[in-house]
Amino acid sequence: METHPRRTVLAAALGAAAAVATAGAAQAHGDRERRRFVKRRLKAMSLEEKVGQLFTTYAYGRTADTADPADVAKNQADHGVDNAVKLLEKYRLGGVIYFAWSNNVADPDQITALSNGLQEAATASCGTPLLIATDQEHGLVTRIGPPATQLPGAMALGATHDPEVAREAAAVAGAELRAMGLNQNFAPDADVNVNPANPVIGVRSFGSDAEHVAGFVKAQVEGYQARGGLGSCVKHFPGHGDTEDDSHAELPRIDHTYEEWQAIDAPPFRAAIAAGVDAVMTAHIQFPALDESLRPATLSEPILTGLLREELGYDGVVFTDSLQMEGVREGYGDDRVPVLALQAGVDVLLMPQDIGLAYDAVLAAVAGGELTERRIDESVTRILDLKYRLGLFRDPYADPEEVGEVVGVPEHLEAAQAISDRTTTMVVNDGTLPVVTDGGFALVTGWGETTTSVLADEFGRRGWSATRLVTGIAPTQAQIDAAVAAAEGQGLIVVATNGVADNPAQTDLVKALAATGVPVVALGVRNPYDIAHFTDDVAAYLATYSYAADGLESAVGAVLGGAPPQGRLPVDIPRADDPETVLFAFGHGLSY
C-alpha cells in the first residue's frame, strides 16, 4: 500500500491542533464557570460578610473550639472572643494563619483536625471556606516542626545553583501542607539580599544576584502550586533585600533608584508573576524613588497599583505583611492602616493589631464614602476566585487518613537530607578537611544550645569523642577562657558562629581558639558572612545557612569526608574592613 508521508504529517498536525483547541475550549469553559460562580457568590454576600473576607488573622488554640483556659484568656485579650469558632462567627474572616506561639501546630494530626474544624466553622458561619495559611519558608522561618519534613531554607537552596532542587523542596513542602489542611503558604521569599547587614531577610533570600533569585523563585512557585490546592505567596514587594533596619520594629528605607529597582528588586517578582503566583505580600518599607510621599509600600498606591498592578500586570491577591509590625504602624493609627492599605491596592489585611477596630474602620470608611463598595468587591472577587481555583468551594477539608501517608514519610526525609547535602559550602580550607580518621577527640563550642548539641551528637555518631561547651551569642572573657582550657588535648575544634558582625566577641573566641594550635573549623550557621571577620584564623570555614539538624549533619559529613561539600556561594561576601571589596565572590565554593 502506498504511503503519503505529507498526509500523515498533516493528519498528525491537524490532530494535535484539534487536541489543543479542545483543551483551550475546556479551559475557556472552566474560566467562564469560575467567573460566573464568583459573581453569584459575591452578589449573595452582605457588605459585612465581604469586609470579613478581607481579613486573615490568628486565633489561639489547638482546636477550633478550644476551651483551654490559657487559650481562652489570650483570645479574649486579643480578640474579645473565646476561640476561633467565635472569632469566625463574629467577623466572617476570609482566612486564618497558624503559628507555634498561638498554639496551633503541635503535630500533623492535631493540625489537620484544627484545619477541618476551622473550615467547618467558616462554612457554617458564612458559607465561604477559609484560606488557612502559615509561613513555612523552611530554614530560619519554619512554623511547623518535626515530624513534618524539615527542608533547607532559601539561601541554602540557592547554594545548590540548581532551581530544580528548589522545585523539589517546594513540591515536598506543599504536599505536606495540603495534607494538613493548609492551602496558603507565605513563601517563597523573592527579596534579593544585596546587603549583608540586612537584619530581617538574610538567609531567607535565595541570594544576592537578581537573575539567580528569579530562577529559584519561579521554581518554588511552580513547585508549591504544581498539584493544586496550595497557593504560594511571594514577598516582600517591592523588595526588602537592601535594608539595614528590621520592619518588625521600625520603618526601613531603600534608596535604590527606579532603574536599580528594575535591575535588582523587580526580576524575582516578574518571574513569579509569569509563573502564575497566587499571591504577593507587601513590604513595610519606604522606597522614595517609587513613592516620594514616603508612605510604607503597604500603604502606597504608586507602588501597589502603579507598579505591581499596572506596570507588572499582576491581578492576583495582594496580602499585607503583618499589620502588627511597627514598620506600618509608625505614624498611622490602627484604624487608618486598613483603610489606607485598601486604597493603595491591597486585598487581604493580615493580622491587624485590633481586629474589631480594623473591621469597623473599613465599614465606616465605606459608609463615609472614603472607600466604595465597588472597591471592596474588587478585592473580594480576587479572594473568592483564589479560593475557587484552590478547590475550596468543592471540598475544603483534609483527609485525616492521608496525613500519615504524606507528612514526614521516609522518602520525604531522604529527599530533604539529599538536598541538604548539596547545600553545604566550603569557603576556606587549608587542607585540614576532610579529617579522615576512624575517630578522635573534638571540642564543639560556640553559639547555640541545640546547635552545639546536634553537632556533638553527630560527631559521636561517627565514632568521635566530642566535648561540648556553649559560649553563646556574645561570649564573655570567662567563657572564652573556658573554651581555650577545654581545647587542651583535642584533635579538632569546631566552633559554630552566628552573626559575628553584630557580636564581635565571637571573633575573639575564634582567635583565642586558633592560638591554641589545634585546627579550628568554623561553621557559619546562619548568614555566611561571618568568615570575613576571621579569615586567617581558621583551618576551614563552612557555610550551612541555617542551624537546622539536616544542615548540621551535612556539615559534619563534610568535615569528616562522608559528604563532600557541593554548595557554592549564592552571595558575595565582602571584606569586614572594606565592604566595597569582595572577599569571596558569588559562585565560590571549594571541594576536596
Buried (B, 14 or more C-beta within 10 A) or exposed (E): EEEEEEEEEEEEEEEEEEEEEEEEEEEEEEEEEBEEBBEEBBEEBEBEBBBBBBBBBBBBBBBBBBEBEEBBEBBBEBBEBBBBBBBBBBBBBBBBBBBEEBBBBEBBEBBBBBBBBBBBBBBEBBEBBBBBBBBBBBBBBBBBEEBBBBBBBBBBBBBBBBBEBBBBBBBBBBBBBBBBBBBBBBBBBBBBBBBBBBBBBBBBBBBBBBEBBBBBBBBBBBBBBEEEBBBBBBBBBBBBBBBEBBBBEBBBBBEBEEEBBBBBBBBBBBBBBEBEBBBBBBBBBBBEBBBEEEBBBBBBBBBBBBBBBEEBEBEBBBBBBBBBBEBBBEEBEBBBBBBBBBBBBBBBBBBBBBBEBBBBBBBEBBEEEBBEEEBBBBBBBBBBBBBBBBEBBEEBBBEBEEBBEBBBBEEBBEBBBBBBBBBBBBBBBEEBBBBEEEEBBBBBBBBBEEBBBBBBBBBBEBEBEBBBBBBBBBBEEEBBEBBBEBBEEBBBBBBBBBBBBEBEBBBBBBBBBBEBEBBBBBBBBBBBBBBBBBBEBBBBBBBBBBBBBBBBBBBBBBBBBBBBBBBBBBBBBBBBEEEEEEBBEBBBBBEB
